[in-house]
Amino acid sequence: MSHDSSADDTLNNSLVVSPTQLDHRQGSLTASLVLVEYGDFQSPQTAILNTLIKTIQHQEHDLCFVFRHFPQRHLHPQSLKAAAAAEAASAQGLFWQMFDRLFAHQQALGNGYLVEYAAEIGLDIPQFLREIARDVHLDRIHQDIASATQSGVRHAPALFINQERYRDVLALEPLTTALLNARNFS
């Protein structure tokens, strides 16, 4: 049976780059369930998925959630700048606070708004602005994009449960069922 490499990319069901301590994560990498999401801060579907994940995090205590960037600039022109803002917040130890602000205000991701969110969460604004202006965090974002591409991701959001691609409906019941099944097979 011959394989077309482009077809293989879209059918890849495994996470190629495993989560590490360098990833943005909530929970331990040794948890029985590890969710890796490739997301876009301007994508409504990514926002919906993150609401579901927050619900699951309240129910499931042995869970590690990893967020990686996959900005889709052709669909969401502010997504790369939002990812850079999240990374600039991460440099000051406030990634998850910026993460929540960006998803809460998806339709307001222009420069002025990003500075406003940075101020609201208590970032050093001159440092934040310097890092954004100098594209300090673009390499990190591009590493996430490259790892997504290696794992066959073409659109955000994309979710992996214990290294395997989740392709079902982004709804609480099927996602919870997939997590239970993943736990039973680990």
DRENGU-231644 format. One line per 4 residues: number of its first residue (from 1); their letters; for each residue x, y, z of N, C-alpha, C, CB. Coordinates in steps of 0.001 Angstrom, whole numbers. Glycine has a CB too. Layout:
BEGIN
NUM	a	X/Y/Z/X/Y/Z/X/Y/Z/X/Y/Z | ...
This chain:
BEGIN
1	mshd	842/-1169/0/0/0/0/897/1245/0/-963/-9/1222 | 743/2099/-1007/1589/3290/-1081/940/4426/-296/1826/3711/-2559 | 1784/5317/181/1306/6449/977/1679/7754/316/1875/6398/2394 | 738/8650/250/983/10020/-182/1305/10808/1088/-265/10635/-970
5	ssad	2481/11430/1141/2907/12082/2377/1962/13203/2797/4307/12632/2214 | 1357/13919/1862/428/14981/2256/-829/14399/2884/58/15848/1047 | -1248/13234/2406/-2411/12576/3023/-2049/12116/4432/-2892/11367/2161 | -823/11622/4610/-400/11182/5936/-436/12332/6931/1003/10583/5877
9	dtln	-27/13524/6506/-21/14661/7413/-1412/14942/7970/513/15892/6704 | -2406/14897/7128/-3745/15227/7593/-4359/14103/8416/-4636/15547/6416 | -3796/12903/8303/-4336/11771/9053/-3520/11460/10298/-4399/10549/8169 | -2485/12229/10551/-1649/11977/11718/-2513/12069/12971/-461/12981/11786
13	nslv	-2428/11048/13791/-3241/11018/15005/-2423/11125/16279/-4047/9760/15043 | -1117/11335/16145/-271/11385/17327/438/12723/17449/744/10262/17294 | 643/13100/18696/1390/14309/19000/2871/14002/18803/1098/14813/20455 | 3549/14749/17952/4950/14485/17639/5878/15041/18720/5310/15087/16280
17	vspt	5607/16253/19211/6445/16883/20227/5741/16765/21580/6736/18382/19872 | 6288/15910/22434/5691/15678/23755/5793/16917/24635/6371/14492/24447 | 4835/17077/25549/4872/18213/26476/6113/18159/27369/3602/18236/27342 | 6627/19352/27687/7790/19461/28578/7524/20546/29609/9092/19773/27775
21	qldh	8499/20720/30494/8412/21777/31507/8377/23169/30873/9594/21678/32474 | 8803/23291/29626/8833/24593/28953/7465/25012/28419/9830/24559/27814 | 6541/24063/28339/5197/24377/27842/4410/25185/28863/4438/23092/27497 | 3414/25918/28377/2448/26573/29267/1498/25475/29718/1671/27776/28547
25	rqgs	1454/25232/31014/639/24112/31482/39/24403/32846/1470/22835/31540 | -1056/23723/33079/-1705/23724/34382/-1799/22262/34782/-3133/24435/34353 | -1131/21897/35865/-1104/20510/36305/247/19874/36018/-2215/19715/35629 | 396/18669/36508/1657/17953/36397/1742/17160/35095/1834/17022/37586
29	ltas	2914/17165/34494/3124/16378/33274/3002/14885/33532/4490/16684/32680 | 3030/14486/34810/2883/13063/35140/1426/12687/35424/3751/12714/36349 | 500/13601/35201/-926/13316/35409/-1366/12155/34512/-1788/14580/35120 | -2413/11483/34916/-2899/10358/34106/-3536/10828/32804/-3906/9532/34900
33	lvlv	-3969/12084/32775/-4533/12665/31556/-3769/13942/31214/-6059/12959/31727 | -3239/13987/30000/-2534/15172/29534/-3224/15649/28265/-1014/14879/29284 | -3795/16844/28351/-4462/17481/27210/-3511/18511/26625/-5823/18145/27630 | -3253/18404/25336/-2452/19411/24653/-3352/20061/23615/-1162/18789/23994
37	eygd	-3481/21368/23729/-4302/22121/22785/-3413/23048/21960/-5398/22930/23527 | -3663/23050/20662/-3104/24064/19785/-4238/25039/19519/-2514/23445/18442 | -4048/26284/19974/-5147/27232/19885/-4760/28579/19303/-5728/27434/21226 | -5787/29336/18982/-5697/30657/18369/-6570/31584/19218/-6158/30638/16840
41	fqsp	-5955/32627/19780/-6683/33503/20690/-7858/34235/20043/-5743/34503/21268 | -7907/34295/18735/-9001/35000/18069/-10054/34034/17522/-8453/35863/16938 | -9845/32737/17684/-10762/31726/17160/-11916/31479/18128/-10013/30415/16888 | -13161/31686/17679/-14305/31408/18560/-14354/29948/19002/-15607/31769/17856
45	qtai	-13957/29019/18130/-13966/27599/18485/-12945/27304/19586/-13672/26736/17245 | -11794/27986/19537/-10801/27797/20589/-11342/28312/21916/-9481/28510/20231 | -12048/29421/21894/-12643/29964/23121/-13657/28980/23699/-13318/31329/22843 | -14471/28385/22840/-15464/27394/23292/-14759/26202/23927/-16357/26923/22110
49	lntl	-13709/25715/23260/-12961/24578/23790/-12370/24911/25156/-11848/24165/22817 | -11839/26114/25317/-11235/26464/26600/-12264/26575/27710/-10478/27762/26481 | -13472/26956/27392/-14551/26946/28383/-14841/25505/28810/-15836/27618/27812 | -14873/24587/27846/-15075/23169/28161/-13936/22633/29027/-15188/22342/26868
53	ikti	-12709/22994/28674/-11550/22511/29430/-11592/23022/30869/-10240/22950/28748 | -11987/24272/31070/-12106/24806/32437/-13134/23995/33239/-12513/26312/32405 | -14244/23643/32602/-15263/22828/33264/-14678/21473/33648/-16500/22645/32351 | -13967/20861/32725/-13361/19548/32979/-12304/19645/34074/-12737/18980/31689
57	qhqe	-11531/20719/34094/-10506/20887/35126/-11114/20925/36525/-9709/22164/34873 | -12329/21442/36656/-12996/21481/37963/-13454/20090/38388/-14196/22438/37924 | -13702/19220/37421/-14190/17864/37710/-13058/16847/37824/-15160/17422/36630 | -11989/17089/37099/-10911/16106/36928/-9638/16636/37567/-10674/15790/35424
61	hdlc	-9174/15982/38620/-8034/16517/39355/-6690/15959/38896/-8209/16243/40811 | -6690/14831/38204/-5426/14258/37727/-5279/14565/36232/-5372/12708/37990 | -5233/15874/35935/-5230/16348/34560/-4154/17419/34398/-6623/16899/34161 | -3438/17340/33305/-2492/18394/32931/-2993/18999/31626/-1015/17838/32783
65	fvfr	-3154/20312/31616/-3581/21023/30420/-2408/21830/29892/-4803/21941/30712 | -2085/21616/28622/-979/22315/27956/-1565/23143/26820/109/21304/27420 | -1182/24415/26757/-1618/25261/25654/-418/25620/24804/-2325/26535/26170 | -580/25418/23493/425/25814/22517/-230/26707/21473/1082/24573/21852
69	hfpq	556/27612/20934/38/28590/19976/-110/28004/18576/950/29802/19928 | -1235/28328/17951/-1438/28034/16536/-2266/29155/15926/-2135/26650/16337 | -1678/30365/15870/-2417/31499/15301/-2666/31283/13807/-1644/32821/15528 | -3876/31535/13386/-4267/31394/11978/-4466/32792/11407/-5575/30525/11822
73	rhlh	-3360/33410/11036/-3397/34822/10622/-4263/35051/9396/-1997/35317/10342 | -4378/34067/8530/-5212/34239/7329/-6691/34368/7701/-5013/33051/6359 | -7090/33818/8838/-8473/33936/9318/-8621/34999/10402/-8957/32597/9850 | -7604/35120/11224/-7661/35982/12406/-6427/36881/12434/-7755/35135/13711
77	pqsl	-6539/38081/11876/-5377/38957/11700/-4694/39391/13005/-5797/40174/10950 | -5385/39358/14136/-4780/39779/15411/-4217/38600/16206/-5812/40517/16258 | -4342/37383/15675/-3990/36195/16463/-2508/36098/16799/-4403/34960/15724 | -1635/36469/15883/-200/36386/16162/195/37418/17222/622/36601/14865
81	kaaa	-339/38624/17102/-40/39665/18093/-583/39271/19471/-642/41024/17650 | -1740/38625/19499/-2297/38150/20773/-1390/37074/21380/-3735/37593/20570 | -883/36172/20539/34/35136/21026/1302/35784/21590/394/34139/19887 | 1806/36815/20906/2992/37523/21389/2705/38210/22728/3463/38561/20346
85	aaea	1503/38751/22883/1119/39374/24157/1084/38336/25275/-257/40065/24031 | 568/37155/24965/529/36081/25968/1942/35668/26364/-252/34860/25430 | 2846/35609/25384/4237/35254/25676/4936/36349/26478/5001/34991/24377 | 4640/37603/26155/5219/38705/26921/4715/38660/28365/4872/40069/26267
89	asaq	3466/38289/28551/2921/38122/29910/3603/36936/30593/1370/37912/29869 | 3850/35877/29843/4527/34698/30397/5913/35056/30908/4628/33590/29342 | 6608/35937/30183/7948/36353/30599/7926/37019/31975/8550/37309/29566 | 6739/37521/32362/6574/38149/33678/5760/37256/34626/5889/39522/33528
93	glfw	5598/35983/34243/4933/35021/35122/3420/35099/35140/5423/35199/36490 | 2812/35731/34121/1357/35932/34130/687/35435/32843/1041/37409/34332 | 1186/34320/32312/617/33781/31072/-872/33506/31202/1339/32506/30674 | -1267/32761/32239/-2666/32316/32338/-3621/33484/32575/-2816/31294/33466
97	qmfd	-3141/34529/33245/-3980/35712/33448/-4231/36405/32097/-3308/36698/34458 | -3188/36494/31267/-3358/37103/29939/-4191/36180/29056/-1977/37391/29276 | -3958/34887/29149/-4720/33873/28418/-6225/34109/28630/-4316/32435/28882 | -6627/34246/29887/-8050/34459/30205/-8557/35777/29636/-8269/34432/31724
101	rlfa	-7754/36841/29733/-8172/38148/29201/-8362/38086/27682/-7130/39235/29560 | -7406/37446/26994/-7475/37393/25534/-8715/36633/25062/-6212/36738/24967 | -9030/35536/25714/-10229/34794/25310/-11510/35521/25718/-10213/33391/25921 | -11462/36252/26800/-12653/36998/27236/-12946/38177/26310/-12469/37502/28675
105	hqqa	-11924/38664/25611/-12073/39854/24773/-11571/39593/23354/-11316/41038/25390 | -11988/38489/22773/-11505/38077/21452/-11717/39103/20354/-12170/36816/21056 | -12735/39897/20450/-13029/40860/19392/-12311/42190/19607/-14526/41094/19306 | -11504/42273/20657/-10785/43514/20966/-9324/43174/21249/-11432/44259/22188
109	lgng	-8579/42878/20170/-7186/42451/20327/-6198/43404/19649/-7011/41053/19763 | -6628/44628/19410/-5714/45623/18856/-4682/46031/19893/-6486/46852/18362 | -3663/46760/19458/-2545/47142/20333/-2987/47829/21621/-1607/48051/19588 | -3878/48802/21503/-4329/49531/22688/-4991/48615/23698/-5288/50633/22293
113	ylve	-5801/47696/23208/-6464/46748/24103/-5457/45825/24784/-7491/45920/23331 | -4462/45364/24035/-3459/44461/24619/-2706/45158/25753/-2462/43979/23534 | -2397/46430/25564/-1726/47193/26622/-2664/47344/27818/-1276/48590/26100 | -3934/47584/27549/-4921/47698/28627/-4981/46405/29439/-6317/48032/28053
117	yaae	-5013/45252/28754/-5058/43967/29458/-3775/43750/30253/-5270/42806/28461 | -2650/44137/29669/-1363/44002/30361/-1381/44809/31660/-195/44472/29448 | -1925/46015/31591/-2009/46860/32792/-2962/46247/33814/-2474/48287/32422 | -4083/45713/33355/-5073/45123/34260/-4492/43963/35063/-6287/44646/33470
121	igld	-3616/43188/34445/-3065/42038/35170/-1752/42366/35885/-2844/40881/34208 | -1316/43621/35787/-167/44068/36563/1194/43859/35918/-177/43386/37846 | 1242/43818/34592/2532/43664/33919/3334/44960/33949/2325/43213/32474 | 4641/44829/33848/5543/45963/33641/5319/46388/32185/7088/45583/33938
125	ipqf	4622/47502/31986/4204/47921/30644/5391/48258/29735/3283/49126/30744 | 6398/49001/30192/7536/49251/29294/8197/47954/28806/8575/50118/30005 | 8367/46981/29695/8949/45697/29288/8039/44997/28282/9184/44790/30519 | 6746/44972/28569/5751/44354/27687/5836/44972/26285/4318/44526/28272
129	lrei	5833/46303/26210/5868/47002/24923/7177/46751/24172/5673/48501/25136 | 8298/46749/24896/9594/46469/24274/9594/45078/23637/10731/46580/25314 | 9113/44088/24385/9129/42713/23886/8219/42545/22675/8709/41746/24987 | 7066/43183/22689/6150/43112/21544/6789/43805/20329/4771/43773/21895
133	ardv	7316/45006/20538/7897/45788/19433/9098/45080/18801/8322/47175/19933 | 9851/44361/19613/11071/43692/19117/10831/42241/18704/12153/43733/20184 | 9586/41810/18701/9247/40426/18315/10053/39391/19097/9481/40227/16818 | 10280/39671/20370/11096/38813/21226/10565/37378/21293/11165/39399/22625
137	hldr	9265/37204/21203/8673/35891/21449/8254/35139/20181/7486/36049/22334 | 8572/35689/19018/8144/35037/17774/8735/33641/17607/8528/35892/16586 | 9993/33435/18016/10588/32098/17874/9791/31057/18655/12052/32106/18353 | 9392/31406/19859/8612/30477/20695/7290/30133/20001/8340/31096/22105
141	ihqd	6626/31128/19478/5340/30920/18800/5552/30053/17560/4688/32284/18411 | 6598/30329/16805/6882/29533/15602/7260/28093/15939/8004/30181/14798 | 7885/27866/17087/8163/26493/17532/6852/25737/17763/9019/26499/18831 | 5892/26407/18392/4584/25775/18609/3912/25469/17275/3675/26684/19465
145	iasa	3960/26416/16345/3345/26214/15024/4010/25032/14320/3463/27501/14152 | 5335/24955/14397/6068/23854/13750/5692/22511/14369/7591/24077/13864 | 5582/22455/15697/5217/21182/16333/3787/20796/15973/5373/21274/17867 | 2915/21788/15825/1536/21511/15403/1530/20908/14004/678/22802/15437
149	tqsg	2265/21545/13117/2326/21090/11726/2875/19665/11645/3197/22044/10886 | 3902/19369/12434/4474/18017/12466/3440/16986/12926/5702/17978/13394 | 2511/17423/13766/1474/16518/14280/221/16515/13415/1106/16903/15699 | 292/17147/12251/-825/17122/11318/-1893/18163/11562/-1446/15805/11350
153	vrha	-1636/19124/12433/-2619/20161/12733/-2684/21143/11564/-2265/20899/14059 | -3891/21434/11123/-4096/22410/10043/-4983/23567/10486/-4710/21728/8824 | -5778/23346/11536/-6730/24363/12011/-6757/24348/13537/-8164/24110/11430 | -7032/25494/14104/-7222/25597/15548/-8714/25665/15838/-6484/26841/16131
157	palf	-9120/25075/16928/-8280/24373/17883/-8039/22923/17470/-8910/24422/19260 | -6938/22392/17950/-6640/20971/17797/-6282/20457/19185/-5469/20713/16753 | -6771/19294/19504/-6614/18762/20855/-6045/17352/20799/-7959/18770/21605 | -5109/17090/21701/-4525/15762/21849/-4730/15311/23287/-3009/15759/21468
161	inqe	-5198/14090/23453/-5392/13502/24782/-4392/12369/24915/-6874/12990/24994 | -3491/12504/25885/-2429/11505/26079/-1754/11151/24756/-3002/10234/26732 | -1362/12186/24036/-604/12095/22781/-1429/11725/21551/479/11096/22941 | -2704/11381/21720/-3542/10972/20586/-4508/12090/20220/-4321/9676/20914
165	ryrd	-4695/12307/18937/-5552/13381/18439/-7013/13116/18781/-5384/13540/16925 | -7667/14123/19320/-9104/14073/19582/-9784/14727/18389/-9487/14793/20943 | -10676/13975/17723/-11317/14496/16514/-12837/14547/16608/-10924/13658/15333 | -13376/14284/17775/-14827/14279/17930/-15337/15714/18125/-15244/13382/19127
169	vlal	-16612/15837/18364/-17275/17123/18550/-16728/17835/19793/-18801/16928/18670 | -16554/19147/19679/-16109/19936/20825/-17318/20254/21702/-15394/21247/20363 | -17690/19245/22477/-18802/19373/23417/-18410/18612/24677/-20156/18826/22804 | -19014/18983/25792/-18603/18431/27082/-18734/16909/27141/-19424/19053/28189
173	eplt	-19866/16377/26732/-20087/14934/26874/-19100/14091/26054/-21506/14594/26460 | -18928/14338/24744/-17966/13513/24011/-16523/13705/24491/-18051/13826/22535 | -16177/14916/24897/-14824/15157/25381/-14587/14427/26709/-14576/16670/25548 | -15559/14473/27594/-15455/13765/28870/-15348/12264/28641/-16663/14082/29766
177	tall	-16132/11740/27719/-16076/10317/27382/-14694/9950/26844/-17166/9959/26348 | -14150/10783/25975/-12815/10523/25417/-11763/10522/26525/-12459/11580/24343 | -11899/11415/27497/-10952/11455/28612/-11051/10193/29468/-11202/12697/29477 | -12284/9756/29738/-12470/8517/30509/-11860/7333/29776/-13966/8260/30774
181	narn	-12092/7272/28467/-11507/6185/27680/-9987/6235/27689/-12013/6241/26249 | -9431/7425/27592/-7970/7581/27612/-7403/7136/28950/-7574/9042/27329 | -8092/7464/30030/-7633/7055/31366/-7656/5529/31481/-8521/7697/32476 | -8706/4900/30931/-8835/3445/31026/-7781/2712/30217/-10204/3017/30570
185	fs	-7237/3383/29192/-6234/2732/28348/-4808/3077/28757/-6449/3116/26904 | -4668/3961/29755/-3296/4344/30134/-2742/3436/31203/-3256/5785/30620
